[in-house]
């Protein structure tokens, strides 16, 4: 049976997948939830040298170290960038790419190229005011998570996001997806405006599967049961 590799998004870490990973393992699947350099339990490695190349290498190295094959590779939010990079480098190990309400960059683009200009300006300002090293985390409400235990759980774990991953380009030798089966899952309650252009691009791609979930951006926290069912069906 296919294994699952679940890549987190900005300010998060592998911890955010706990509820989905538990359910996938209960279904007999092998699951890997790597954390990017400088975030989560690796926050002590935060530096100005971290770029998108670092994030792609984090993911590729984790997959290769575990000798995983036939993977359903899931990228949430910012994690969509890393799974695109991994598909470019190790496509033979991947069965299916799943973009969960995620960011997608074309070859040579950086994040500031695809978010609205006012968002890019705001993030540059916030990074500068924080010392230039990282972007401070927003409150859980930014991800659509209502006040309560889930929001408290998320807030305790969010960490600043490495600044260099916003203005460094994604280097690809092949088109996005590299010919692999791709699914985009959009979270619509509420939709995250910063990825509206990217999700519209994904929806227009011939051969891609488009799915929607009526939950907030952090679906792995707020709707783990429904998300797990979708992932198992895709596998």
VOLUMDO-824798 format. One record per residue: residue in one letter; x, y, z of N, C-alpha, C in turn; residue number from 1. Coordinates in Angstrom, 1 decimal. Last residue first. Layout:
<recs>
[rec "A",[X,Y,Z],[X,Y,Z],[X,Y,Z],NUM] ...
</recs>
This chain:
<recs>
[rec "X",[-5.3,7.5,-2.6],[-4.3,6.5,-2.7],[-4.8,5.2,-3.3],235] [rec "X",[-7.7,8.9,-2.6],[-6.7,9.2,-3.6],[-5.6,8.2,-3.7],234] [rec "X",[-8.8,7.7,-0.3],[-9.5,7.5,-1.6],[-8.5,7.8,-2.7],233] [rec "X",[-7.1,8.7,1.7],[-7.1,7.2,1.4],[-7.8,6.9,0.1],232] [rec "X",[-7.7,11.4,1.5],[-6.4,10.9,1.2],[-6.3,9.4,0.9],231] [rec "X",[-10.4,11.4,2.3],[-10.0,11.9,0.9],[-8.7,11.3,0.6],230] [rec "X",[-10.2,10.5,4.9],[-11.0,9.8,4.0],[-10.6,10.1,2.5],229] [rec "X",[-8.7,12.7,6.0],[-8.1,11.3,6.0],[-8.8,10.5,5.0],228] [rec "X",[-10.5,14.7,5.9],[-9.3,14.8,5.1],[-8.7,13.4,5.0],227] [rec "X",[-12.5,13.8,7.7],[-12.8,14.0,6.3],[-11.6,14.1,5.5],226] [rec "X",[-10.9,13.8,10.1],[-11.5,12.6,9.6],[-11.9,12.7,8.2],225] [rec "X",[-9.9,16.4,10.5],[-9.0,15.3,10.2],[-9.7,14.1,9.6],224] [rec "X",[-10.6,19.3,10.4],[-11.4,18.3,9.8],[-10.6,17.0,9.5],223] [rec "X",[-8.9,20.9,11.9],[-10.3,21.1,12.1],[-11.2,20.0,11.4],222] [rec "X",[-6.3,20.0,11.1],[-6.6,20.2,12.5],[-8.1,20.2,12.7],221] [rec "X",[-6.2,19.9,8.4],[-5.7,18.8,9.1],[-6.0,18.8,10.6],220] [rec "X",[-7.1,22.4,7.6],[-8.0,21.3,7.6],[-7.5,20.1,8.3],219] [rec "X",[-6.6,25.3,7.9],[-5.9,24.2,8.6],[-6.8,23.0,8.8],218] [rec "X",[-8.6,26.8,6.5],[-7.3,26.5,5.9],[-6.6,25.4,6.6],217] [rec "X",[-11.8,25.2,7.3],[-10.9,26.3,7.2],[-9.5,25.8,6.6],216] [rec "X",[-14.2,23.6,5.1],[-13.5,23.8,6.4],[-12.5,24.8,6.2],215] [rec "X",[-15.3,21.9,3.0],[-16.0,23.0,3.7],[-15.4,23.1,5.1],214] [rec "X",[-13.2,21.2,0.3],[-13.6,20.9,1.6],[-14.2,22.1,2.3],213] [rec "X",[-13.0,20.1,-3.1],[-13.2,21.1,-2.1],[-13.6,20.6,-0.8],212] [rec "X",[-10.8,19.2,-5.8],[-11.7,18.8,-4.7],[-11.9,20.0,-3.8],211] [rec "X",[-9.7,18.3,-9.0],[-10.1,19.5,-8.1],[-11.1,19.0,-7.1],210] [rec "X",[-7.0,16.8,-10.6],[-8.3,16.6,-9.9],[-8.5,17.8,-9.0],209] [rec "X",[-5.6,17.6,-13.9],[-5.6,17.7,-12.4],[-7.0,17.4,-11.8],208] [rec "X",[-6.2,17.6,-16.6],[-5.7,16.4,-16.0],[-5.6,16.4,-14.4],207] [rec "X",[-5.4,21.0,-17.0],[-6.0,19.7,-17.6],[-5.3,18.5,-16.9],206] [rec "X",[-6.0,23.5,-14.6],[-5.0,22.6,-15.2],[-5.6,21.3,-15.7],205] [rec "X",[-7.6,25.1,-13.2],[-7.7,25.2,-14.7],[-6.7,24.2,-15.4],204] [rec "X",[-7.0,24.9,-10.6],[-8.3,24.4,-11.0],[-8.4,24.3,-12.6],203] [rec "X",[-4.5,26.1,-10.4],[-4.6,24.7,-10.3],[-5.9,24.1,-10.8],202] [rec "X",[-5.3,28.8,-10.7],[-4.4,28.2,-11.7],[-4.5,26.7,-11.7],201] [rec "X",[-6.8,29.1,-8.4],[-7.5,29.2,-9.7],[-6.6,28.6,-10.8],200] [rec "X",[-4.8,28.9,-6.5],[-5.8,27.8,-6.6],[-6.6,27.9,-7.9],199] [rec "X",[-3.4,31.3,-7.1],[-2.7,29.9,-7.3],[-3.8,28.8,-7.4],198] [rec "X",[-5.2,33.3,-6.4],[-4.7,33.2,-7.8],[-4.1,31.8,-8.1],197] [rec "X",[-5.6,32.7,-3.6],[-6.7,32.7,-4.6],[-6.2,32.5,-6.0],196] [rec "X",[-4.0,32.9,-1.5],[-3.7,31.8,-2.5],[-4.8,31.7,-3.5],195] [rec "X",[-4.9,34.9,0.1],[-3.5,35.0,-0.4],[-3.2,33.9,-1.4],194] [rec "X",[-7.4,34.2,1.1],[-7.3,35.1,-0.1],[-5.9,35.1,-0.7],193] [rec "X",[-8.8,31.2,1.9],[-7.6,32.1,2.2],[-7.3,32.9,1.0],192] [rec "X",[-12.2,30.8,2.6],[-11.1,30.6,1.7],[-10.0,31.6,2.1],191] [rec "X",[-13.3,29.6,5.9],[-13.3,30.5,4.7],[-12.1,30.2,3.8],190] [rec "X",[-14.0,27.4,3.8],[-14.8,28.0,4.9],[-13.9,28.4,6.0],189] [rec "X",[-12.7,26.0,1.8],[-13.5,27.1,1.4],[-14.3,27.8,2.6],188] [rec "X",[-9.9,24.6,0.5],[-10.6,24.7,1.7],[-11.4,26.1,1.6],187] [rec "X",[-9.1,22.4,-2.2],[-9.4,23.8,-1.8],[-10.2,23.8,-0.5],186] [rec "X",[-6.8,20.3,-3.3],[-7.9,20.3,-2.4],[-8.1,21.8,-1.9],185] [rec "X",[-5.7,19.0,-6.3],[-5.7,20.2,-5.5],[-7.0,20.2,-4.6],184] [rec "X",[-3.6,16.4,-7.4],[-4.9,16.8,-6.9],[-4.8,18.1,-6.1],183] [rec "X",[-1.9,14.8,-10.1],[-2.0,15.9,-9.1],[-3.4,16.1,-8.7],182] [rec "X",[0.4,12.4,-11.3],[-1.0,12.7,-11.0],[-1.1,13.7,-9.9],181] [rec "X",[3.3,13.9,-12.9],[2.7,13.0,-11.9],[1.2,13.3,-11.8],180] [rec "X",[4.6,15.7,-14.5],[3.9,14.6,-15.2],[3.2,13.7,-14.2],179] [rec "X",[5.6,17.7,-12.7],[6.6,16.8,-13.4],[5.8,15.5,-14.0],178] [rec "X",[4.6,19.6,-11.1],[4.0,18.3,-11.1],[4.8,17.2,-11.8],177] [rec "X",[5.6,22.2,-13.2],[5.0,21.9,-11.9],[4.3,20.5,-12.1],176] [rec "X",[8.2,21.2,-15.5],[7.0,21.9,-15.2],[6.4,21.4,-13.8],175] [rec "X",[11.7,20.9,-14.5],[10.5,20.5,-15.2],[9.3,21.3,-14.8],174] [rec "X",[13.6,21.9,-12.9],[14.0,21.5,-14.2],[12.9,21.1,-15.1],173] [rec "X",[13.4,24.7,-10.6],[12.8,23.4,-11.2],[13.4,23.2,-12.6],172] [rec "X",[13.7,26.5,-7.8],[14.4,26.1,-9.0],[13.9,24.7,-9.4],171] [rec "X",[12.1,29.2,-6.6],[12.0,27.8,-6.7],[12.6,27.3,-8.0],170] [rec "X",[14.0,32.0,-5.2],[13.2,31.3,-6.2],[13.1,29.8,-6.1],169] [rec "X",[13.4,33.8,-2.1],[14.3,33.0,-2.9],[13.4,32.2,-4.0],168] [rec "X",[11.7,35.2,-0.5],[12.3,35.9,-1.6],[13.2,35.1,-2.4],167] [rec "X",[10.8,33.4,1.5],[9.8,34.2,0.8],[10.4,34.9,-0.5],166] [rec "X",[12.8,32.1,2.7],[12.0,31.3,1.9],[10.9,32.1,1.1],165] [rec "X",[14.1,34.0,4.3],[14.7,33.7,3.0],[13.9,32.8,2.1],164] [rec "X",[12.7,34.0,6.8],[12.5,35.1,5.8],[13.0,34.7,4.4],163] [rec "X",[11.1,31.3,8.4],[12.4,31.8,7.8],[12.1,32.8,6.6],162] [rec "X",[8.6,32.1,10.7],[8.9,31.5,9.5],[10.2,32.1,8.8],161] [rec "X",[8.2,31.5,14.2],[8.5,32.4,13.1],[9.0,31.6,11.9],160] [rec "X",[5.7,28.9,15.1],[7.0,29.5,15.2],[7.3,30.5,14.1],159] [rec "X",[3.0,27.5,16.9],[3.5,28.3,15.8],[4.8,28.9,16.1],158] [rec "X",[2.1,26.4,19.3],[3.1,25.7,18.6],[3.7,26.5,17.4],157] [rec "X",[0.1,27.8,20.6],[1.2,27.4,21.4],[2.4,26.9,20.6],156] [rec "X",[-1.8,27.9,18.5],[-1.1,29.1,18.9],[0.2,28.8,19.7],155] [rec "X",[-2.9,25.3,18.4],[-2.1,25.8,17.3],[-1.2,27.0,17.8],154] [rec "X",[-4.2,25.2,20.9],[-3.2,24.2,20.5],[-2.3,24.7,19.4],153] [rec "X",[-6.0,27.3,20.6],[-5.0,27.4,21.6],[-3.9,26.4,21.3],152] [rec "X",[-7.6,26.4,18.5],[-6.8,27.6,18.3],[-5.7,27.7,19.3],151] [rec "X",[-8.7,24.1,19.8],[-7.9,24.0,18.6],[-7.0,25.2,18.3],150] [rec "X",[-10.2,25.3,21.9],[-9.1,24.4,22.2],[-8.1,24.3,21.0],149] [rec "X",[-10.9,28.7,20.7],[-11.3,27.5,21.4],[-10.0,26.6,21.5],148] [rec "X",[-11.8,30.6,17.8],[-11.4,30.5,19.2],[-11.8,29.3,19.9],147] [rec "X",[-11.5,29.0,14.6],[-12.2,29.8,15.6],[-11.6,29.6,17.0],146] [rec "X",[-9.3,29.3,12.0],[-9.6,28.5,13.1],[-10.3,29.3,14.2],145] [rec "X",[-8.4,30.7,9.8],[-9.8,30.5,9.9],[-10.2,29.6,11.1],144] [rec "X",[-5.9,31.6,9.9],[-6.1,30.3,9.2],[-7.6,29.9,9.2],143] [rec "X",[-6.2,33.7,11.5],[-5.7,34.0,10.2],[-6.0,32.7,9.3],142] [rec "X",[-6.7,32.6,14.0],[-7.8,33.2,13.2],[-7.4,33.4,11.8],141] [rec "X",[-4.2,32.1,15.1],[-4.9,31.0,14.4],[-6.1,31.5,13.6],140] [rec "X",[-2.1,35.0,14.3],[-3.0,34.3,15.2],[-3.7,33.2,14.5],139] [rec "X",[1.1,34.6,12.6],[-0.2,35.3,12.8],[-1.0,34.5,13.9],138] [rec "X",[4.6,34.6,13.5],[3.3,33.9,13.2],[2.1,34.8,13.4],137] [rec "X",[7.0,36.8,11.9],[6.3,36.3,13.1],[5.0,35.6,12.7],136] [rec "X",[9.5,35.8,9.7],[8.2,36.4,9.7],[7.4,35.9,10.9],135] [rec "X",[13.0,36.4,10.3],[11.8,35.6,10.1],[10.6,36.4,10.2],134] [rec "X",[15.1,38.3,10.2],[15.4,36.9,10.2],[14.2,36.1,9.9],133] [rec "X",[14.6,41.0,10.5],[15.0,40.6,9.3],[15.3,39.1,9.2],132] [rec "X",[13.4,42.2,12.8],[14.9,42.0,12.8],[15.4,41.4,11.5],131] [rec "X",[10.8,42.7,12.6],[11.2,41.7,13.6],[12.7,41.4,13.5],130] [rec "X",[10.7,44.6,10.7],[10.4,45.1,12.0],[10.8,44.0,13.1],129] [rec "X",[11.1,43.0,8.5],[12.1,44.0,8.8],[11.9,44.4,10.2],128] [rec "X",[8.8,41.4,8.5],[10.1,40.8,8.7],[11.1,41.8,9.1],127] [rec "X",[6.8,43.4,8.1],[6.8,42.6,9.3],[8.1,41.9,9.6],126] [rec "X",[7.6,44.2,5.5],[7.6,45.2,6.6],[7.6,44.4,7.9],125] [rec "X",[7.1,41.9,4.0],[8.4,42.5,4.0],[8.6,43.4,5.2],124] [rec "X",[4.4,41.7,4.4],[5.2,40.7,5.0],[6.7,41.2,5.0],123] [rec "X",[3.3,43.9,3.1],[3.1,43.7,4.5],[4.1,42.7,5.2],122] [rec "X",[4.1,43.4,0.5],[4.6,44.6,1.2],[4.5,44.4,2.7],121] [rec "X",[2.6,41.0,0.0],[4.1,41.0,-0.1],[4.7,42.2,0.7],120] [rec "X",[0.0,42.2,0.2],[0.5,41.1,1.2],[2.0,41.0,1.2],119] [rec "X",[0.0,43.9,-1.9],[-0.2,44.4,-0.5],[0.3,43.4,0.5],118] [rec "X",[0.2,42.1,-4.1],[1.3,43.1,-3.8],[1.2,43.6,-2.4],117] [rec "X",[-0.7,38.7,-3.4],[-1.1,40.1,-3.8],[0.0,41.1,-3.3],116] [rec "X",[1.8,36.2,-4.4],[0.8,36.8,-3.4],[0.4,38.2,-3.9],115] [rec "X",[3.7,35.7,-6.3],[2.4,35.2,-6.5],[1.3,35.6,-5.5],114] [rec "X",[6.2,36.8,-5.7],[5.7,36.9,-7.1],[4.2,36.6,-7.2],113] [rec "X",[6.8,36.0,-3.1],[6.4,37.4,-3.3],[5.8,37.6,-4.8],112] [rec "X",[7.8,33.4,-3.6],[6.4,33.6,-3.0],[5.9,35.0,-3.2],111] [rec "X",[9.3,33.3,-6.9],[9.4,33.3,-5.4],[8.0,33.6,-4.9],110] [rec "X",[10.0,31.3,-9.8],[9.2,32.3,-9.0],[9.5,32.2,-7.6],109] [rec "X",[11.4,29.3,-11.1],[12.0,30.6,-11.0],[11.2,31.6,-10.2],108] [rec "X",[8.5,27.5,-12.2],[10.0,27.6,-12.1],[10.5,29.0,-12.1],107] [rec "X",[5.7,28.5,-10.0],[6.3,28.1,-11.3],[7.8,28.2,-11.2],106] [rec "X",[4.3,27.4,-6.9],[5.2,28.3,-7.7],[5.6,27.7,-9.0],105] [rec "X",[1.6,27.3,-4.9],[2.2,26.6,-6.0],[3.1,27.7,-6.8],104] [rec "X",[0.2,26.7,-1.7],[1.0,27.6,-2.6],[1.6,26.8,-3.7],103] [rec "X",[-2.9,24.9,-1.0],[-1.5,25.2,-0.9],[-1.0,26.2,-2.0],102] [rec "X",[-4.9,23.2,-0.2],[-5.1,24.6,0.0],[-3.7,25.3,0.0],101] [rec "X",[-2.9,20.6,-0.7],[-3.9,21.0,0.3],[-4.0,22.5,0.5],100] [rec "X",[-2.0,18.8,-3.3],[-1.9,20.2,-2.8],[-3.1,20.5,-2.0],99] [rec "X",[-0.6,15.8,-3.8],[-1.8,16.4,-3.2],[-1.5,17.8,-2.7],98] [rec "X",[0.6,13.6,-6.1],[0.9,14.8,-5.4],[-0.5,15.4,-5.0],97] [rec "X",[1.5,10.1,-6.2],[0.4,11.2,-6.3],[0.8,12.4,-5.5],96] [rec "X",[3.8,8.5,-6.1],[2.6,8.1,-6.8],[1.6,9.2,-7.1],95] [rec "X",[7.3,8.9,-6.2],[6.0,9.5,-5.9],[4.9,8.9,-6.7],94] [rec "X",[9.8,8.1,-7.0],[9.3,7.7,-5.6],[7.9,8.1,-5.3],93] [rec "X",[10.3,9.3,-9.4],[10.1,7.9,-9.4],[9.6,7.3,-8.0],92] [rec "X",[10.8,12.0,-8.9],[9.5,11.6,-9.3],[9.2,10.1,-9.2],91] [rec "X",[12.7,13.7,-7.4],[12.6,12.3,-7.2],[11.2,11.8,-7.6],90] [rec "X",[12.7,16.4,-8.4],[13.9,15.7,-8.1],[13.8,14.2,-8.0],89] [rec "X",[10.1,17.3,-8.7],[11.1,17.6,-9.8],[12.3,16.8,-9.6],88] [rec "X",[8.9,16.6,-6.4],[8.5,15.9,-7.6],[9.4,16.2,-8.7],87] [rec "X",[10.2,18.4,-4.7],[10.5,17.0,-4.6],[10.1,16.2,-5.8],86] [rec "X",[9.0,20.8,-5.6],[10.4,20.6,-5.7],[10.8,19.2,-5.6],85] [rec "X",[6.4,20.3,-4.8],[6.7,20.6,-6.2],[8.2,20.3,-6.5],84] [rec "X",[6.7,20.2,-2.1],[6.3,18.9,-2.8],[6.5,19.1,-4.3],83] [rec "X",[7.4,22.8,-1.5],[8.4,21.8,-1.3],[8.0,20.5,-2.0],82] [rec "X",[5.0,24.2,-2.0],[6.3,24.5,-2.8],[7.3,23.4,-2.7],81] [rec "X",[3.2,23.2,-0.3],[3.0,22.9,-1.7],[4.3,23.2,-2.5],80] [rec "X",[3.7,24.3,2.2],[4.3,23.0,1.9],[4.1,22.5,0.5],79] [rec "X",[2.2,26.5,2.4],[3.5,26.7,2.0],[4.2,25.4,1.6],78] [rec "X",[-0.5,24.3,2.2],[-0.2,25.8,2.2],[1.2,26.0,1.7],77] [rec "X",[0.7,21.0,2.5],[-0.3,22.0,2.9],[0.2,23.4,2.8],76] [rec "X",[1.2,18.4,0.4],[1.7,19.6,0.8],[0.6,20.6,1.2],75] [rec "X",[1.8,14.9,0.2],[0.8,16.0,0.5],[1.5,17.2,1.0],74] [rec "X",[2.2,12.2,-1.7],[3.0,13.3,-1.1],[2.0,14.5,-1.0],73] [rec "X",[2.2,8.9,-1.5],[1.2,10.0,-1.7],[1.8,11.2,-1.0],72] [rec "X",[4.8,6.9,-2.9],[4.3,7.9,-1.9],[3.1,8.7,-2.4],71] [rec "X",[6.6,4.8,-3.8],[5.1,4.7,-4.0],[4.4,5.6,-2.9],70] [rec "X",[9.0,4.6,-1.1],[8.6,4.5,-2.5],[7.1,4.5,-2.6],69] [rec "X",[11.6,5.5,1.2],[10.1,5.4,0.8],[10.0,5.4,-0.7],68] [rec "X",[13.9,5.6,2.8],[13.8,4.7,1.7],[12.3,4.4,1.3],67] [rec "X",[14.3,7.5,4.7],[13.4,6.5,5.1],[13.2,5.4,4.0],66] [rec "X",[16.0,9.1,3.1],[16.6,8.5,4.3],[15.7,7.4,4.8],65] [rec "X",[14.3,10.0,1.1],[15.4,9.1,0.8],[15.9,8.4,2.0],64] [rec "X",[12.6,11.7,2.7],[12.0,10.6,1.9],[13.1,9.6,1.6],63] [rec "X",[14.4,13.5,3.7],[13.6,12.7,4.6],[13.1,11.5,3.9],62] [rec "X",[15.5,14.7,1.3],[16.3,13.9,2.2],[15.6,13.0,3.2],61] [rec "X",[13.2,16.0,0.4],[13.8,15.0,-0.4],[14.7,14.1,0.5],60] [rec "X",[12.8,17.9,2.5],[11.8,16.9,2.1],[12.4,15.7,1.4],59] [rec "X",[15.2,19.4,2.6],[14.6,18.8,3.8],[13.7,17.6,3.4],58] [rec "X",[15.3,20.4,-0.1],[16.3,19.4,0.4],[15.8,18.7,1.7],57] [rec "X",[13.2,22.2,0.1],[13.1,21.1,-0.9],[14.1,20.0,-0.4],56] [rec "X",[14.2,24.0,2.0],[13.0,23.3,2.2],[12.8,22.0,1.3],55] [rec "X",[16.5,24.9,0.7],[16.6,24.2,2.0],[15.4,23.4,2.2],54] [rec "X",[15.4,26.2,-1.5],[16.3,25.1,-1.7],[16.4,24.2,-0.5],53] [rec "X",[14.2,28.3,-0.2],[13.4,27.3,-0.7],[14.2,26.0,-1.1],52] [rec "X",[16.5,28.9,2.6],[15.8,29.3,1.4],[14.9,28.2,0.9],51] [rec "X",[18.4,30.0,5.3],[17.4,29.1,4.8],[16.6,29.6,3.7],50] [rec "X",[20.2,31.9,6.2],[20.6,31.0,5.1],[19.6,30.1,4.6],49] [rec "X",[19.4,33.0,8.5],[19.2,33.8,7.3],[19.5,33.0,6.0],48] [rec "X",[17.9,30.5,10.6],[19.0,31.3,10.1],[18.6,32.1,8.9],47] [rec "X",[16.9,28.1,13.0],[16.5,29.3,12.2],[17.7,30.1,11.9],46] [rec "X",[17.3,25.9,14.6],[18.1,26.0,13.4],[17.8,27.2,12.5],45] [rec "X",[15.4,25.9,16.5],[16.7,26.3,16.9],[17.7,26.4,15.8],44] [rec "X",[13.2,24.7,15.3],[13.3,26.2,15.4],[14.6,26.7,15.8],43] [rec "X",[12.5,22.1,15.1],[13.8,22.5,14.5],[14.0,24.0,14.5],42] [rec "X",[9.9,21.8,15.9],[11.0,21.2,16.8],[12.4,21.5,16.2],41] [rec "X",[9.0,24.6,14.0],[8.6,23.5,14.9],[9.7,23.1,15.8],40] [rec "X",[11.8,25.6,11.8],[10.4,25.6,12.2],[10.2,24.5,13.2],39] [rec "X",[14.3,25.2,10.8],[14.0,26.5,11.3],[12.6,26.6,11.9],38] [rec "X",[13.6,22.9,8.2],[14.6,23.6,9.0],[14.2,25.0,9.4],37] [rec "X",[10.3,21.3,8.5],[11.4,22.1,7.8],[12.4,22.7,8.7],36] [rec "X",[9.6,18.0,9.4],[9.5,19.4,9.8],[10.7,20.2,9.1],35] [rec "X",[7.6,15.2,8.1],[8.9,16.0,8.3],[8.6,17.4,8.7],34] [rec "X",[6.0,12.7,8.7],[5.6,14.1,8.8],[6.8,15.0,9.1],33] [rec "X",[5.0,9.7,7.2],[6.1,10.5,7.6],[5.6,12.0,7.6],32] [rec "X",[3.4,6.5,7.6],[3.3,8.0,7.5],[4.5,8.7,8.0],31] [rec "X",[2.0,3.6,6.3],[3.2,4.2,6.9],[3.1,5.7,6.6],30] [rec "X",[-1.3,2.4,7.2],[-0.4,3.1,6.3],[0.9,3.6,7.0],29] [rec "X",[-3.4,1.3,8.6],[-2.3,0.4,8.2],[-1.3,1.1,7.3],28] [rec "X",[-5.2,2.9,9.7],[-5.6,2.3,8.5],[-4.5,1.4,7.9],27] [rec "X",[-3.7,4.1,11.7],[-4.7,3.1,12.1],[-5.3,2.3,10.9],26] [rec "X",[-2.3,5.9,10.1],[-1.6,4.7,10.7],[-2.6,3.6,11.2],25] [rec "X",[-4.3,7.7,9.6],[-3.7,6.9,8.5],[-3.0,5.7,9.0],24] [rec "X",[-4.8,8.7,12.2],[-5.9,7.9,11.4],[-5.3,7.1,10.3],23] [rec "X",[-2.4,9.9,12.8],[-2.9,8.8,13.7],[-4.0,8.0,12.9],22] [rec "X",[-2.3,11.8,10.8],[-1.3,10.7,10.8],[-1.8,9.6,11.7],21] [rec "X",[-4.3,13.5,11.6],[-4.4,12.8,10.3],[-3.5,11.6,10.3],20] [rec "X",[-3.3,14.5,14.0],[-4.6,13.8,13.9],[-4.8,13.0,12.7],19] [rec "X",[-0.7,15.6,13.4],[-0.9,14.5,14.3],[-2.2,13.7,14.2],18] [rec "X",[0.1,17.6,11.8],[-0.5,16.5,11.1],[-0.9,15.4,12.1],17] [rec "X",[1.5,19.5,13.2],[0.1,19.8,12.8],[-0.6,18.7,12.2],16] [rec "X",[4.1,18.6,13.6],[3.1,18.4,14.7],[1.7,18.6,14.2],15] [rec "X",[5.8,19.5,11.7],[5.2,18.2,11.5],[4.1,17.9,12.5],14] [rec "X",[4.7,23.0,11.8],[5.7,21.9,11.9],[5.0,20.6,11.7],13] [rec "X",[4.1,26.4,10.8],[3.8,25.1,11.4],[5.0,24.2,11.5],12] [rec "X",[4.9,28.6,9.4],[4.8,28.8,10.8],[4.5,27.5,11.5],11] [rec "X",[3.6,27.2,6.3],[4.3,28.3,7.0],[3.9,28.3,8.5],10] [rec "X",[2.9,23.6,6.4],[3.0,24.9,5.8],[3.7,25.9,6.7],9] [rec "X",[4.1,20.2,6.1],[3.4,21.3,6.7],[3.6,22.6,6.0],8] [rec "X",[3.6,17.2,4.4],[4.4,18.4,4.6],[3.6,19.6,5.0],7] [rec "X",[3.5,13.8,4.6],[2.7,15.0,4.9],[3.6,16.2,5.2],6] [rec "X",[3.5,10.9,2.9],[4.4,11.9,3.4],[3.6,13.2,3.5],5] [rec "X",[2.4,7.6,3.0],[2.0,9.0,3.0],[3.1,9.9,3.6],4] [rec "X",[2.6,4.7,0.9],[2.9,5.5,2.1],[2.5,6.9,1.9],3] [rec "X",[0.4,2.3,-0.6],[1.2,3.5,-0.7],[1.5,4.1,0.7],2] [rec "X",[0.8,-1.2,0.0],[0.0,0.0,0.0],[0.9,1.2,0.0],1] 
</recs>
